[in-house]
Amino acid sequence: QVQLVESGGGLVQAGGSLRLSCAASGSVFGINVMGWYRQAPGKRRELVATIASGGSTNYADSVKGRFTISRDNAKNTVYLQMNSLKPEDTDVYYCNRRQSAGWGRWNDYWGQGTQVTVSS
């Protein structure tokens, strides 16, 4: 099993910045992709950004140029630097780790979520 612990959410004014962190522990090994998703009440969880263990990144169009995802493989930690925040970025942000289980199988692990609120 893998445990994910998130930190860094909070309340910020529009135009401000926040940095989210997510530390993975437990059975962390092998090929993996870590990322951030967000979800508003009554809506589907949507991708924000992902980063593979080799460093390749992927961003939602809505956050490109404002958010930066990075990782420290030695610490099994992923970060999301969020700049120029907008009220529409208000959501619960969830950390995800997709880890190879071999033979083409993947396991998904989720954090408990951290609230980000951007006031106008």
N, CA, C and O atoms as a DFTB+ gen file, in Angstrom:
480 C
 N C O
     1  1       0.829      -1.203       0.000
     2  2       0.000       0.000       0.000
     3  2       0.861       1.249       0.000
     4  3       1.995       1.249       0.479
     5  1       0.301       2.300      -0.542
     6  2       0.966       3.601      -0.595
     7  2       0.090       4.619       0.113
     8  3      -1.121       4.673      -0.101
     9  1       0.712       5.419       0.949
    10  2       0.005       6.501       1.623
    11  2       0.497       7.837       1.061
    12  3       1.691       8.034       0.836
    13  1      -0.442       8.736       0.842
    14  2      -0.130      10.065       0.322
    15  2      -0.616      11.106       1.320
    16  3      -1.778      11.095       1.728
    17  1       0.273      11.996       1.707
    18  2      -0.081      13.053       2.661
    19  2       0.150      14.397       2.002
    20  3       1.270      14.729       1.613
    21  1      -0.923      15.169       1.879
    22  2      -0.870      16.471       1.210
    23  2      -0.768      17.591       2.235
    24  3      -1.188      17.450       3.384
    25  1      -0.204      18.695       1.793
    26  2      -0.159      19.895       2.622
    27  2      -0.052      21.110       1.721
    28  3       0.310      21.005       0.549
    29  1      -0.373      22.268       2.287
    30  2      -0.150      23.518       1.573
    31  2      -1.376      24.236       1.075
    32  3      -1.260      25.339       0.541
    33  1      -2.546      23.654       1.229
    34  2      -3.754      24.350       0.791
    35  2      -4.066      25.518       1.701
    36  3      -3.413      25.721       2.725
    37  1      -5.080      26.287       1.310
    38  2      -5.473      27.413       2.145
    39  2      -6.268      28.442       1.379
    40  3      -6.782      28.186       0.290
    41  1      -6.354      29.627       1.985
    42  2      -7.107      30.733       1.412
    43  2      -6.129      31.788       0.909
    44  3      -5.196      32.176       1.613
    45  1      -6.356      32.246      -0.318
    46  2      -5.473      33.258      -0.904
    47  2      -6.309      34.188      -1.771
    48  3      -7.352      33.792      -2.292
    49  1      -5.853      35.412      -1.921
    50  2      -6.543      36.343      -2.800
    51  2      -6.191      36.075      -4.252
    52  3      -5.136      35.520      -4.561
    53  1      -7.081      36.475      -5.129
    54  2      -6.828      36.332      -6.560
    55  2      -5.508      37.016      -6.923
    56  3      -5.214      38.119      -6.463
    57  1      -4.730      36.340      -7.750
    58  2      -3.413      36.839      -8.123
    59  2      -2.301      36.326      -7.241
    60  3      -1.123      36.489      -7.557
    61  1      -2.670      35.707      -6.138
    62  2      -1.683      35.194      -5.206
    63  2      -1.152      33.825      -5.596
    64  3      -1.458      33.297      -6.665
    65  1      -0.346      33.264      -4.698
    66  2       0.312      31.983      -4.956
    67  2       0.147      31.038      -3.769
    68  3       0.011      31.461      -2.620
    69  1       0.164      29.765      -4.083
    70  2       0.200      28.706      -3.082
    71  2       1.083      27.587      -3.609
    72  3       1.246      27.421      -4.818
    73  1       1.646      26.830      -2.691
    74  2       2.443      25.668      -3.072
    75  2       1.909      24.450      -2.325
    76  3       1.869      24.422      -1.095
    77  1       1.502      23.450      -3.094
    78  2       1.037      22.204      -2.524
    79  2       2.171      21.187      -2.530
    80  3       3.003      21.161      -3.437
    81  1       2.184      20.348      -1.494
    82  2       3.151      19.261      -1.409
    83  2       2.417      17.961      -1.139
    84  3       1.363      17.949      -0.503
    85  1       2.981      16.873      -1.625
    86  2       2.400      15.550      -1.389
    87  2       3.540      14.555      -1.230
    88  3       4.332      14.348      -2.149
    89  1       3.613      13.944      -0.054
    90  2       4.654      12.972       0.238
    91  2       4.074      11.565       0.205
    92  3       3.055      11.287       0.839
    93  1       4.727      10.690      -0.534
    94  2       4.304       9.295      -0.627
    95  2       5.174       8.439       0.282
    96  3       6.378       8.659       0.405
    97  1       4.542       7.464       0.909
    98  2       5.276       6.527       1.762
    99  2       4.635       5.149       1.645
   100  3       3.550       4.989       1.085
   101  1       5.335       4.164       2.187
   102  2       4.846       2.793       2.089
   103  2       5.551       2.060       0.966
   104  3       6.767       2.164       0.811
   105  1       4.791       1.325       0.192
   106  2       5.359       0.509      -0.890
   107  2       5.574       1.339      -2.154
   108  3       4.948       1.098      -3.186
   109  1       6.465       2.315      -2.055
   110  2       6.753       3.193      -3.193
   111  2       7.973       2.668      -3.923
   112  3       9.064       2.604      -3.356
   113  1       7.790       2.295      -5.173
   114  2       8.891       1.762      -5.951
   115  2       8.473       1.734      -7.412
   116  3       7.287       1.805      -7.733
   117  1       9.458       1.630      -8.290
   118  2       9.210       1.382      -9.701
   119  2       8.687       2.578     -10.470
   120  3       8.669       3.713      -9.992
   121  1       8.262       2.269     -11.686
   122  2       7.771       3.293     -12.602
   123  2       6.473       3.884     -12.038
   124  3       5.579       3.158     -11.604
   125  1       6.395       5.200     -12.055
   126  2       5.198       5.817     -11.513
   127  2       4.980       7.199     -12.113
   128  3       5.891       7.804     -12.679
   129  1       3.780       7.669     -11.977
   130  2       3.407       9.028     -12.354
   131  2       2.707       9.635     -11.149
   132  3       1.798       9.031     -10.580
   133  1       3.129      10.820     -10.768
   134  2       2.456      11.521      -9.671
   135  2       1.797      12.770     -10.229
   136  3       2.262      13.358     -11.205
   137  1       0.721      13.156      -9.598
   138  2       0.026      14.314     -10.134
   139  2      -0.990      14.892      -9.187
   140  3      -1.188      14.412      -8.071
   141  1      -1.631      15.942      -9.666
   142  2      -2.652      16.641      -8.919
   143  2      -3.932      16.702      -9.748
   144  3      -3.914      16.958     -10.952
   145  1      -5.023      16.459      -9.065
   146  2      -6.354      16.565      -9.653
   147  2      -7.167      17.483      -8.754
   148  3      -6.802      17.712      -7.601
   149  1      -8.257      18.003      -9.274
   150  2      -9.112      18.834      -8.439
   151  2     -10.570      18.523      -8.715
   152  3     -10.944      18.044      -9.786
   153  1     -11.380      18.816      -7.705
   154  2     -12.794      18.468      -7.815
   155  2     -13.629      19.458      -7.026
   156  3     -13.357      19.732      -5.857
   157  1     -14.642      19.985      -7.678
   158  2     -15.619      20.848      -7.021
   159  2     -16.839      20.007      -6.670
   160  3     -17.067      18.974      -7.299
   161  1     -17.622      20.418      -5.691
   162  2     -18.821      19.652      -5.321
   163  2     -19.744      19.420      -6.509
   164  3     -20.091      20.358      -7.226
   165  1     -20.136      18.177      -6.712
   166  2     -21.048      17.845      -7.791
   167  2     -20.420      17.739      -9.168
   168  3     -21.113      17.526     -10.162
   169  1     -19.110      17.887      -9.221
   170  2     -18.433      17.818     -10.519
   171  2     -17.437      16.662     -10.540
   172  3     -17.059      16.122      -9.500
   173  1     -17.025      16.298     -11.752
   174  2     -16.049      15.235     -11.898
   175  2     -14.663      15.720     -11.490
   176  3     -14.326      16.895     -11.634
   177  1     -13.880      14.793     -10.984
   178  2     -12.499      15.115     -10.669
   179  2     -11.750      15.324     -11.988
   180  3     -11.884      14.526     -12.916
   181  1     -10.970      16.390     -12.066
   182  2     -10.275      16.697     -13.314
   183  2      -8.773      16.823     -13.087
   184  3      -8.308      17.193     -12.009
   185  1      -8.046      16.506     -14.129
   186  2      -6.585      16.575     -14.069
   187  2      -6.126      18.025     -14.005
   188  3      -6.653      18.893     -14.700
   189  1      -5.131      18.268     -13.154
   190  2      -4.468      19.568     -13.110
   191  2      -3.093      19.442     -13.765
   192  3      -2.777      20.173     -14.704
   193  1      -2.283      18.514     -13.266
   194  2      -0.945      18.322     -13.808
   195  2      -0.403      16.984     -13.340
   196  3      -0.737      16.508     -12.255
   197  1       0.440      16.384     -14.175
   198  2       1.112      15.149     -13.795
   199  2       2.580      15.238     -14.148
   200  3       2.982      16.017     -15.012
   201  1       3.376      14.426     -13.464
   202  2       4.801      14.350     -13.749
   203  2       5.243      12.907     -13.573
   204  3       4.986      12.290     -12.539
   205  1       5.902      12.382     -14.577
   206  2       6.377      11.008     -14.524
   207  2       7.684      10.921     -13.750
   208  3       8.338      11.933     -13.496
   209  1       8.054       9.707     -13.380
   210  2       9.288       9.523     -12.622
   211  2      10.507       9.966     -13.422
   212  3      11.538      10.315     -12.848
   213  1      10.388       9.952     -14.750
   214  2      11.475      10.434     -15.596
   215  2      11.480      11.926     -15.797
   216  3      12.437      12.478     -16.340
   217  1      10.400      12.602     -15.358
   218  2      10.370      14.063     -15.412
   219  2       9.429      14.678     -16.423
   220  3       9.230      15.893     -16.401
   221  1       8.843      13.895     -17.303
   222  2       7.940      14.494     -18.292
   223  2       6.663      14.961     -17.605
   224  3       6.162      14.316     -16.684
   225  1       6.148      16.093     -18.070
   226  2       4.996      16.728     -17.427
   227  2       3.824      16.883     -18.385
   228  3       3.977      16.856     -19.606
   229  1       2.651      17.045     -17.786
   230  2       1.426      17.253     -18.552
   231  2       0.550      18.195     -17.736
   232  3       0.412      18.024     -16.524
   233  1      -0.044      19.192     -18.396
   234  2      -0.861      20.179     -17.701
   235  2      -2.231      20.323     -18.356
   236  3      -2.374      20.159     -19.568
   237  1      -3.220      20.627     -17.549
   238  2      -4.500      21.046     -18.103
   239  2      -4.317      22.410     -18.762
   240  3      -3.524      23.230     -18.299
   241  1      -5.054      22.646     -19.842
   242  2      -4.931      23.916     -20.551
   243  2      -5.217      25.101     -19.626
   244  3      -4.618      26.167     -19.772
   245  1      -6.119      24.913     -18.692
   246  2      -6.549      26.017     -17.829
   247  2      -5.466      26.489     -16.864
   248  3      -5.574      27.577     -16.299
   249  1      -4.423      25.680     -16.669
   250  2      -3.390      26.067     -15.704
   251  2      -2.028      26.280     -16.357
   252  3      -1.083      26.692     -15.684
   253  1      -1.912      26.011     -17.631
   254  2      -0.629      26.177     -18.316
   255  2      -0.133      27.614     -18.184
   256  3      -0.888      28.568     -18.378
   257  1       1.135      27.748     -17.855
   258  2       1.726      29.070     -17.696
   259  2       1.548      29.662     -16.313
   260  3       2.177      30.666     -15.981
   261  1       0.688      29.045     -15.496
   262  2       0.460      29.555     -14.132
   263  2       0.915      28.551     -13.064
   264  3       1.427      28.948     -12.017
   265  1       0.732      27.274     -13.326
   266  2       1.080      26.228     -12.368
   267  2       2.323      25.485     -12.856
   268  3       2.530      25.316     -14.058
   269  1       3.136      25.050     -11.909
   270  2       4.316      24.246     -12.225
   271  2       4.365      23.042     -11.304
   272  3       4.322      23.178     -10.081
   273  1       4.455      21.861     -11.901
   274  2       4.569      20.637     -11.117
   275  2       6.029      20.201     -11.118
   276  3       6.724      20.318     -12.127
   277  1       6.482      19.699      -9.978
   278  2       7.854      19.203      -9.867
   279  2       7.863      18.057      -8.860
   280  3       6.885      17.832      -8.147
   281  1       8.970      17.346      -8.814
   282  2       9.065      16.234      -7.884
   283  2      10.479      16.052      -7.392
   284  3      11.446      16.429      -8.053
   285  1      10.577      15.462      -6.209
   286  2      11.856      15.076      -5.623
   287  2      11.777      13.565      -5.442
   288  3      11.144      13.074      -4.507
   289  1      12.420      12.838      -6.337
   290  2      12.313      11.379      -6.295
   291  2      12.938      10.788      -5.036
   292  3      12.479       9.762      -4.534
   293  1      13.971      11.425      -4.534
   294  2      14.616      10.917      -3.323
   295  2      13.683      10.991      -2.122
   296  3      13.784      10.187      -1.195
   297  1      12.766      11.970      -2.147
   298  2      11.825      12.147      -1.045
   299  2      10.437      11.612      -1.381
   300  3       9.525      11.679      -0.557
   301  1      10.278      11.079      -2.599
   302  2       8.959      10.599      -3.045
   303  2       7.891      11.677      -2.835
   304  3       6.793      11.407      -2.349
   305  1       8.243      12.878      -3.210
   306  2       7.364      14.017      -2.985
   307  2       7.118      14.760      -4.288
   308  3       8.027      14.936      -5.099
   309  1       5.886      15.191      -4.475
   310  2       5.521      15.988      -5.633
   311  2       5.004      17.336      -5.145
   312  3       4.363      17.433      -4.098
   313  1       5.293      18.364      -5.920
   314  2       4.914      19.726      -5.563
   315  2       4.076      20.338      -6.684
   316  3       4.207      19.972      -7.852
   317  1       3.224      21.266      -6.303
   318  2       2.481      22.042      -7.293
   319  2       2.571      23.504      -6.891
   320  3       1.950      23.932      -5.918
   321  1       3.350      24.266      -7.647
   322  2       3.448      25.698      -7.434
   323  2       2.353      26.371      -8.240
   324  3       2.304      26.245      -9.464
   325  1       1.485      27.079      -7.559
   326  2       0.342      27.708      -8.207
   327  2       0.479      29.219      -8.098
   328  3       0.425      29.783      -7.005
   329  1       0.656      29.864      -9.240
   330  2       0.789      31.314      -9.301
   331  2      -0.401      31.921     -10.041
   332  3      -1.143      31.221     -10.730
   333  1      -0.567      33.218      -9.888
   334  2      -1.651      33.946     -10.570
   335  2      -2.982      33.233     -10.385
   336  3      -3.722      33.015     -11.344
   337  1      -3.273      32.878      -9.159
   338  2      -4.486      32.118      -8.871
   339  2      -5.733      32.924      -9.172
   340  3      -5.772      34.141      -8.993
   341  1      -6.752      32.213      -9.635
   342  2      -8.031      32.806      -9.987
   343  2      -9.131      32.183      -9.118
   344  3      -8.973      31.066      -8.625
   345  1     -10.229      32.894      -8.932
   346  2     -11.337      32.303      -8.146
   347  2     -11.801      30.957      -8.691
   348  3     -12.233      30.094      -7.927
   349  1     -11.716      30.773      -9.997
   350  2     -12.145      29.495     -10.576
   351  2     -11.185      28.343     -10.275
   352  3     -11.477      27.193     -10.601
   353  1     -10.037      28.645      -9.652
   354  2      -9.136      27.586      -9.200
   355  2      -9.575      27.017      -7.854
   356  3      -8.987      26.049      -7.372
   357  1     -10.585      27.598      -7.251
   358  2     -11.090      27.111      -5.972
   359  2     -11.643      25.704      -6.122
   360  3     -12.550      25.464      -6.920
   361  1     -11.091      24.777      -5.349
   362  2     -11.471      23.365      -5.436
   363  2     -10.777      22.622      -4.302
   364  3      -9.944      23.172      -3.581
   365  1     -11.151      21.349      -4.171
   366  2     -10.352      20.434      -3.363
   367  2      -9.330      19.783      -4.298
   368  3      -9.691      19.225      -5.334
   369  1      -8.073      19.858      -3.927
   370  2      -6.991      19.315      -4.745
   371  2      -6.541      17.977      -4.154
   372  3      -6.285      17.859      -2.955
   373  1      -6.455      16.984      -5.024
   374  2      -6.097      15.638      -4.615
   375  2      -4.776      15.228      -5.258
   376  3      -4.558      15.433      -6.452
   377  1      -3.918      14.654      -4.457
   378  2      -2.669      14.090      -4.951
   379  2      -2.933      12.661      -5.432
   380  3      -3.707      11.922      -4.823
   381  1      -2.296      12.294      -6.505
   382  2      -2.433      10.946      -7.060
   383  2      -1.069      10.361      -7.357
   384  3      -0.155      11.061      -7.794
   385  1      -0.947       9.072      -7.114
   386  2       0.244       8.327      -7.538
   387  2      -0.227       7.099      -8.294
   388  3      -0.933       6.253      -7.744
   389  1       0.161       7.006      -9.544
   390  2      -0.132       5.833     -10.362
   391  2       1.164       5.043     -10.470
   392  3       2.155       5.535     -11.011
   393  1       1.156       3.840      -9.963
   394  2       2.384       3.059      -9.837
   395  2       2.252       1.743     -10.582
   396  3       1.233       1.060     -10.484
   397  1       3.281       1.400     -11.318
   398  2       3.269       0.156     -12.080
   399  2       3.251      -1.036     -11.124
   400  3       3.998      -1.084     -10.147
   401  1       2.375      -1.997     -11.435
   402  2       2.308      -3.222     -10.655
   403  2       2.835      -4.392     -11.472
   404  3       2.701      -5.550     -11.075
   405  1       3.441      -4.076     -12.626
   406  2       3.988      -5.130     -13.475
   407  2       2.926      -5.740     -14.377
   408  3       1.730      -5.655     -14.098
   409  1       3.380      -6.353     -15.458
   410  2       2.495      -7.058     -16.387
   411  2       1.407      -6.141     -16.942
   412  3       0.284      -6.583     -17.184
   413  1       1.743      -4.854     -17.146
   414  2       0.808      -3.906     -17.730
   415  2      -0.254      -3.385     -16.784
   416  3      -1.163      -2.668     -17.203
   417  1      -0.149      -3.734     -15.526
   418  2      -1.131      -3.280     -14.539
   419  2      -0.614      -2.074     -13.774
   420  3       0.586      -1.924     -13.548
   421  1      -1.546      -1.224     -13.384
   422  2      -1.213      -0.016     -12.637
   423  2      -2.148       0.100     -11.445
   424  3      -3.326      -0.247     -11.527
   425  1      -1.610       0.588     -10.343
   426  2      -2.403       0.880      -9.149
   427  2      -2.482       2.381      -8.940
   428  3      -1.491       3.094      -9.102
   429  1      -3.659       2.852      -8.582
   430  2      -3.883       4.272      -8.301
   431  2      -4.056       4.477      -6.800
   432  3      -4.791       3.749      -6.132
   433  1      -3.360       5.486      -6.291
   434  2      -3.479       5.853      -4.890
   435  2      -3.823       7.333      -4.815
   436  3      -3.373       8.133      -5.636
   437  1      -4.636       7.689      -3.804
   438  2      -5.111       9.064      -3.666
   439  2      -4.860       9.595      -2.266
   440  3      -4.932       8.860      -1.281
   441  1      -4.565      10.881      -2.197
   442  2      -4.496      11.560      -0.920
   443  2      -5.888      11.929      -0.447
   444  3      -6.881      11.669      -1.126
   445  1      -5.943      12.540       0.729
   446  2      -7.223      12.866       1.342
   447  2      -7.819      14.162       0.811
   448  3      -8.990      14.455       1.051
   449  1      -7.024      14.929       0.098
   450  2      -7.495      16.183      -0.474
   451  2      -7.149      17.372       0.397
   452  3      -7.138      17.277       1.624
   453  1      -6.869      18.488      -0.245
   454  2      -6.601      19.726       0.473
   455  2      -7.363      20.860      -0.209
   456  3      -7.354      20.978      -1.434
   457  1      -8.013      21.681       0.588
   458  2      -8.858      22.743       0.051
   459  2      -8.020      23.943      -0.367
   460  3      -7.171      24.419       0.386
   461  1      -8.272      24.419      -1.572
   462  2      -7.692      25.673      -2.059
   463  2      -8.845      26.623      -2.350
   464  3      -9.737      26.306      -3.138
   465  1      -8.823      27.773      -1.719
   466  2      -9.867      28.764      -1.916
   467  2      -9.231      30.073      -2.352
   468  3      -8.345      30.601      -1.681
   469  1      -9.694      30.589      -3.482
   470  2      -9.173      31.842      -4.019
   471  2     -10.294      32.877      -3.978
   472  3     -11.328      32.708      -4.625
   473  1     -10.084      33.938      -3.221
   474  2     -11.108      34.974      -3.097
   475  2     -10.883      36.066      -4.144
   476  3      -9.754      36.362      -4.534
   477  1     -11.985      36.643      -4.577
   478  2     -11.884      37.686      -5.609
   479  2     -11.728      39.071      -4.997
   480  3     -11.630      40.060      -5.724
